Amino acid sequence: MNLQWYPGHMAKAKRMMQENIKLVDVIIELVDARIPLSSKNPDIDSLAGNKSRVILLNKYDMADMRYTNAWKAYFETKGYYVTLVNSRNGNGVKQVKDVVNKACEAKIERDRKRGILNRPVRAMVVGIPNVGKSTFINSFVGKATAKTGNKPGVTKGKQWIRLNKNIELLDTPGILWPKFEDQAVGLRLAMIGSINDNIINTTELACELILFLSNYYKDSLKDRYGLETLEVLENLESAEHVLKQIAIKRASLLKGGEPDIDKAANYVIDDFRNVRLGNITLEFPESLEELKE
Ligand code: G4P
């Protein structure tokens, strides 16, 4: 599997990020609640230095709440301020201002001691492609108006959006590259649709998804496709067998009457991405593996 992301892109994204990080007090990092680790690039940690850190578990409307709460706790133990958002309908977006203020409390206190009062904190949004950065920024900013930053220390051309008297947001998000050297990560990114579908094998992807679902969300799979029985699967071959059963149930047959597994694969992937299999999280903090159904 291959991501369309080249060294040139990465170097440029990294340079811009380094430049912008210097200008802000707090980094608001979006991750996808269905794959909070696979949608996070750890390089941001070294780029961020000692800036305050906020993580938004975005698209939580699509993820499994049991695990989303566990991920929130996980990131909090790592020192992040964390909250859940659905940028598409705005749920949770209002709370982000409070979380940003909390994350910056120490800085505000330091400023106060130095006699600097009411200086707004500056924030920027970062995340991998398709994680919801633009949607979030639109929802977060709402009716606030963009103002060109003409203050000392602000690079010319950067737009700061004044959200309220406490927070200014850089209008353009920082783009992080995914950890695509890790195959398991690539697979999860492909499952949620963050990798161009033309460069992946959908049938193989559907088999991987079925394999996972049979372990963690067996009933969702069984109910959606009316399968009489479903074992916890152990390999891709048995997942392909399930795909055949799904094709038969859906009357997706090739000319000779053979089950059309490619078509069934498309159903499964499409159903998953559109939450028709229910709210599903594809990876868990290690301590939660035992929650298997
Ligand atoms: P990016 O800037 O990080 O690249 O991501 P972008 O905002 O373009 O969002 C990518 C897709 O994710 C969009 O869907 C967007 O609507 C969707 N999205 C963002 N946040 C959420 C969320 O919290 N929940 C859900 N369910 N979806 C979210 P799209 O299908 O590409 O576009 P559109 O049909 O919404 O226009």
Boltz pocket constraint, residues with backbone or C-beta under 6 A from the ligand:
constraints:
  - pocket:
      binder: B
      contacts: [[A, 58], [A, 59], [A, 60], [A, 61], [A, 62], [A, 85], [A, 86], [A, 87], [A, 88], [A, 89], [A, 127], [A, 128], [A, 129], [A, 130], [A, 131], [A, 132], [A, 133], [A, 134], [A, 135], [A, 136]]
      max_distance: 6.0
